[in-house]
Amino acid sequence: MEVQYRKSARRSLDLEQLQDIRVPVHLHLGGTKMPLEELLKLEPDQVIQLDRLAGEAVDIVVNRRHMAKGEVVVVNNHLAVRLISLLSPEERLKLI
């Protein structure tokens, strides 16, 4: 059975119609690679060294796309991120 799609009467969506959509936001702190043997031997209190330096900017990823860079800060005992560079609103909208 073939599916038939109908064109919407609406020509395009405007930004106001999209503002309530929730999108996933992730911070990429860093990464590393390790042999499986080493991974299996990990225990509590051990430290895994990442590929970024302390104080280096973290990547802010929205909907699996890089949108900005920021620095990790503490606000009212919660981790947060201060934006230090950001794509323009137009560029961000294209990626979402």
C-alpha positions in Angstrom: 0.0 0.0 0.0 1.5 3.3 -1.1 1.4 6.2 1.4 0.2 9.5 0.0 1.3 12.7 1.6 -0.7 15.9 1.4 0.8 19.3 1.3 0.0 21.5 4.3 -2.0 24.6 3.8 0.6 26.4 6.0 3.4 27.9 3.9 6.1 27.9 6.6 6.6 27.9 10.3 7.6 31.0 12.1 9.9 31.2 15.0 7.1 31.9 17.5 5.6 28.5 16.7 8.8 26.7 17.5 9.7 28.4 20.8 8.1 25.9 23.1 9.8 22.9 21.6 12.2 21.3 24.1 15.5 20.1 22.7 18.3 18.1 24.4 21.3 20.1 25.6 24.6 18.3 26.5 28.0 19.5 27.5 31.1 17.6 26.2 33.7 17.9 28.9 36.3 15.7 27.1 37.0 12.1 26.3 39.7 9.4 26.3 40.3 6.0 24.9 41.5 3.1 27.1 42.0 -0.6 26.6 39.0 -2.8 27.5 41.2 -4.6 30.1 41.9 -1.3 31.9 38.2 -0.3 31.7 37.1 -3.6 33.3 39.6 -3.1 36.2 38.2 0.4 37.1 37.1 0.8 40.8 35.6 3.6 42.8 37.9 6.5 43.6 40.0 5.9 40.5 40.4 8.9 38.2 40.0 8.8 34.4 42.1 11.5 32.7 40.4 13.3 29.8 41.9 14.9 26.7 41.2 18.5 27.8 43.1 20.8 30.1 41.6 22.1 33.3 39.9 25.4 32.5 39.6 24.6 28.8 36.2 25.5 27.2 33.6 22.7 27.0 31.5 22.1 23.9 27.7 22.8 24.2 25.8 20.4 22.0 22.2 20.9 21.2 20.2 18.2 19.4 23.5 16.5 18.6 25.0 19.6 16.9 27.8 21.8 18.2 26.3 25.2 19.1 28.6 27.0 21.5 31.6 26.8 23.8 31.4 27.6 27.5 33.2 27.4 30.8 32.0 25.3 33.8 30.9 27.3 36.8 29.1 26.7 40.1 25.8 28.6 40.8 24.0 27.9 44.1 25.9 24.6 44.5 24.9 23.4 41.1 27.1 23.0 38.1 26.4 25.4 35.3 28.0 26.7 32.1 28.8 30.3 31.1 28.6 30.9 27.4 31.8 32.2 25.9 31.2 31.8 22.2 27.9 31.0 20.3 26.6 30.6 16.8 24.3 33.3 15.6 20.5 32.7 16.1 20.1 32.1 12.4 22.9 29.5 12.4 21.5 27.8 15.5 18.0 27.6 14.0 19.4 26.0 10.8 21.0 23.2 12.9 17.9 22.4 14.9 
